[in-house]
């Protein structure tokens, strides 16, 4: 395959011979599909072309909070390439789509060549770490309306759409808060004419206004994910 045919940012940065060694397989990624579960082996790494994946941390009382989003800029299962044998988090498809899978042993072999694949995977893993760290700080420091704005913008970037199929319950899980708090924050954004919300669907009506309403965390995460291939590594 020619890298120019890929929408996935990481795959598009690889030479054809690397793509050939990875032996990519087309993969449907329906909404809700579980990609990883804590304690289970990571058998495949997955490159999203369309759709959004979510990585969450789940506690003993079943409370969960999102710590990472995956889109066409990403690789899911990348921790297996840096030595993780068993998954530490739950990863599943938040919005359905499709992509490519690669057997973990093939990806590890390519990563161990310490070439271009190694370079771009490390760059992406750094961007993912920054995203997780920023999310932790955001939860501790910013109000729910700001966090909701940030999260909607990041989802819109990955789906390339202003219409997002999301419920209040789901949003609460992702933001680490309860449904009523999310409902209040969504109503606030709607009253400011930034979004429209109906059952199970959020439409961003004022993108620039929503960016202004969001916290600085959105820009930090967006810029790292957009530019991780261009960052100079000395």
C-alpha positions as CSV (number, residue, x, y, z in Angstrom):
1,X,0.0,0.0,0.0
2,X,1.1,3.5,-0.7
3,X,1.2,5.7,2.4
4,X,-0.6,8.4,0.6
5,X,-3.8,6.3,0.6
6,X,-4.0,6.4,4.4
7,X,-6.0,9.0,6.4
8,X,-4.3,7.8,9.6
9,X,-1.6,10.3,10.3
10,X,0.9,7.8,11.6
11,X,0.6,5.3,8.7
12,X,0.8,8.2,6.3
13,X,4.3,9.1,7.7
14,X,5.7,5.6,6.9
15,X,7.6,4.4,3.9
16,X,6.0,1.7,1.6
17,X,8.4,-1.0,2.7
18,X,7.5,-0.4,6.4
19,X,3.8,-0.6,5.5
20,X,4.5,-3.9,3.7
21,X,6.2,-5.4,6.7
22,X,3.3,-4.5,9.0
23,X,0.9,-6.6,7.0
24,X,-2.0,-4.4,7.7
25,X,-5.6,-5.8,7.6
26,X,-8.7,-3.7,7.0
27,X,-10.9,-3.6,10.1
28,X,-14.4,-2.5,10.8
29,X,-14.7,-0.7,14.1
30,X,-18.4,-0.5,15.2
31,X,-19.5,1.7,18.0
32,X,-19.0,0.1,21.4
33,X,-16.5,-2.5,20.2
34,X,-14.0,-3.2,23.0
35,X,-10.4,-3.0,21.8
36,X,-8.6,-3.5,25.2
37,X,-9.6,-4.6,28.7
38,X,-7.4,-4.4,31.8
39,X,-5.4,-7.5,32.3
40,X,-5.9,-8.9,28.8
41,X,-3.1,-9.4,26.2
42,X,-2.8,-6.8,23.5
43,X,-2.9,-9.0,20.4
44,X,-3.2,-6.3,17.8
45,X,-2.3,-2.7,17.4
46,X,-5.0,-0.7,15.5
47,X,-4.8,2.4,13.3
48,X,-8.0,4.3,13.1
49,X,-9.0,5.8,9.7
50,X,-12.5,6.9,10.7
51,X,-14.1,6.9,14.2
52,X,-13.2,7.7,17.7
53,X,-11.8,5.4,20.4
54,X,-11.8,6.1,24.1
55,X,-9.4,5.0,26.8
56,X,-10.8,5.0,30.4
57,X,-9.7,4.2,33.9
58,X,-12.3,2.2,35.8
59,X,-12.4,1.9,39.6
60,X,-13.6,-0.9,41.9
61,X,-17.0,0.7,42.3
62,X,-17.4,0.8,38.5
63,X,-16.8,4.6,38.3
64,X,-14.9,5.4,35.2
65,X,-13.3,8.5,33.7
66,X,-11.7,9.0,30.3
67,X,-8.0,9.6,30.1
68,X,-7.4,9.5,26.3
69,X,-9.1,9.9,22.9
70,X,-8.0,8.2,19.7
71,X,-8.7,9.3,16.2
72,X,-7.1,9.2,12.8
73,X,-3.9,10.6,14.3
74,X,-3.4,7.6,16.6
75,X,-2.4,4.0,17.2
76,X,-4.3,2.0,19.7
77,X,-2.4,-0.6,21.6
78,X,0.9,1.3,21.2
79,X,1.9,0.5,24.8
80,X,2.6,-3.1,23.7
81,X,5.4,-1.7,21.6
82,X,7.2,-0.3,24.6
83,X,7.0,-3.4,26.7
84,X,3.5,-3.6,28.1
85,X,2.3,-7.2,28.0
86,X,-1.2,-6.8,29.4
87,X,-3.5,-3.8,28.9
88,X,-3.8,-1.4,31.8
89,X,-7.0,0.4,30.7
90,X,-10.3,-0.2,28.9
91,X,-10.3,1.0,25.3
92,X,-13.4,0.9,23.1
93,X,-15.0,2.6,20.2
94,X,-16.9,5.7,21.2
95,X,-17.9,6.5,17.6
96,X,-17.9,3.7,15.0
97,X,-15.7,3.7,11.9
98,X,-12.9,1.6,10.4
99,X,-9.2,1.3,10.2
100,X,-6.3,-1.2,10.0
101,X,-5.0,-3.8,12.4
102,X,-1.5,-5.2,12.7
103,X,-0.5,-8.3,14.7
104,X,1.4,-7.1,17.8
105,X,4.4,-9.3,17.1
106,X,4.8,-7.7,13.6
107,X,4.5,-4.2,15.1
108,X,7.1,-5.1,17.8
109,X,9.5,-6.4,15.2
110,X,9.2,-3.2,13.2
111,X,9.5,-1.1,16.3
112,X,12.7,-3.0,17.3
113,X,14.4,-1.8,14.0
114,X,14.7,1.6,15.7
115,X,13.8,3.3,12.4
116,X,10.9,5.6,11.3
117,X,8.2,3.4,12.8
118,X,9.9,3.6,16.2
119,X,10.3,7.3,15.9
120,X,6.7,8.1,15.0
121,X,5.2,5.7,17.6
122,X,7.4,7.3,20.4
123,X,6.3,10.7,19.3
124,X,2.6,9.7,19.4
125,X,3.0,8.0,22.8
126,X,4.4,11.3,24.1
127,X,1.4,13.2,22.7
128,X,-0.9,10.7,24.3
129,X,0.8,11.0,27.7
130,X,0.5,14.8,27.5
131,X,-3.2,14.4,26.7
132,X,-3.7,12.1,29.8
133,X,-1.7,14.5,32.0
134,X,-3.7,17.5,30.7
135,X,-7.0,15.7,31.4
136,X,-6.0,15.0,35.0
137,X,-5.2,18.7,35.5
138,X,-8.3,19.8,33.7
139,X,-10.6,17.7,36.0
140,X,-8.9,19.1,39.1
141,X,-8.8,22.8,38.0
142,X,-11.6,23.6,35.5
143,X,-15.4,23.7,35.8
144,X,-17.6,21.2,34.0
145,X,-18.8,23.6,31.3
146,X,-15.1,24.3,30.3
147,X,-14.3,20.5,30.4
148,X,-17.4,19.7,28.3
149,X,-16.4,22.3,25.8
150,X,-12.9,20.9,25.5
151,X,-14.1,17.4,25.1
152,X,-16.7,18.3,22.4
153,X,-14.1,20.1,20.5
154,X,-11.6,17.2,20.6
155,X,-14.4,14.9,19.4
156,X,-15.4,17.2,16.6
157,X,-11.7,17.4,15.5
158,X,-11.5,13.6,15.2
159,X,-14.9,13.1,13.6
160,X,-14.5,16.1,11.3
161,X,-18.2,16.9,12.1
162,X,-20.1,19.3,14.2
163,X,-22.8,16.7,14.9
164,X,-21.9,14.2,17.7
165,X,-24.0,11.3,18.8
166,X,-23.6,11.4,22.6
167,X,-25.9,10.9,25.6
168,X,-25.7,12.8,28.9
169,X,-24.9,9.5,30.7
170,X,-22.0,8.8,28.4
171,X,-20.7,12.4,28.7
172,X,-20.9,12.1,32.5
173,X,-18.8,8.9,32.3
174,X,-16.2,10.6,30.1
175,X,-15.9,13.7,32.2
176,X,-15.9,11.9,35.5
177,X,-19.1,13.5,36.8
178,X,-22.8,12.7,37.2
179,X,-25.5,13.0,34.6
180,X,-27.3,15.9,36.2
181,X,-24.1,17.9,36.3
182,X,-23.5,17.3,32.6
183,X,-27.1,18.2,31.9
184,X,-26.6,21.5,33.7
185,X,-23.4,22.3,31.8
186,X,-24.9,21.3,28.4
187,X,-27.9,23.6,29.2
188,X,-25.6,26.4,30.0
189,X,-23.7,26.0,26.7
190,X,-27.0,25.8,24.8
191,X,-28.3,29.0,26.4
192,X,-25.1,30.7,25.2
193,X,-26.0,29.5,21.6
194,X,-22.8,27.4,21.4
195,X,-24.4,24.0,21.0
196,X,-27.8,22.4,20.4
197,X,-28.6,19.4,22.4
198,X,-31.4,16.8,21.8
199,X,-31.7,13.3,23.1
200,X,-28.4,11.5,22.2
201,X,-27.1,14.2,19.9
202,X,-25.0,17.3,20.3
203,X,-24.6,19.9,17.5
204,X,-21.8,22.5,17.7
205,X,-23.4,25.7,16.4
206,X,-20.7,28.2,17.2
207,X,-17.2,26.6,16.9
208,X,-15.2,29.8,17.7
209,X,-17.4,30.6,20.6
210,X,-17.0,27.1,22.0
211,X,-13.3,27.4,21.7
212,X,-13.4,30.7,23.7
213,X,-15.6,29.0,26.3
214,X,-13.2,26.1,26.7
215,X,-10.2,26.0,28.9
216,X,-6.6,26.2,27.7
217,X,-6.4,22.4,27.9
218,X,-8.1,22.1,24.5
219,X,-5.4,24.1,22.7
220,X,-2.6,22.3,24.5
221,X,-3.9,18.8,23.5
222,X,-4.9,19.8,20.0
223,X,-1.5,21.3,19.2
224,X,0.4,18.3,20.5
225,X,-1.7,15.9,18.5
226,X,-1.6,18.0,15.4
227,X,2.2,18.5,15.5
228,X,3.7,15.5,17.1
229,X,5.4,14.4,13.8
230,X,7.0,17.9,13.4
231,X,8.4,18.2,16.9
232,X,12.2,18.3,16.7
233,X,13.9,15.5,18.7
234,X,17.5,16.2,19.6
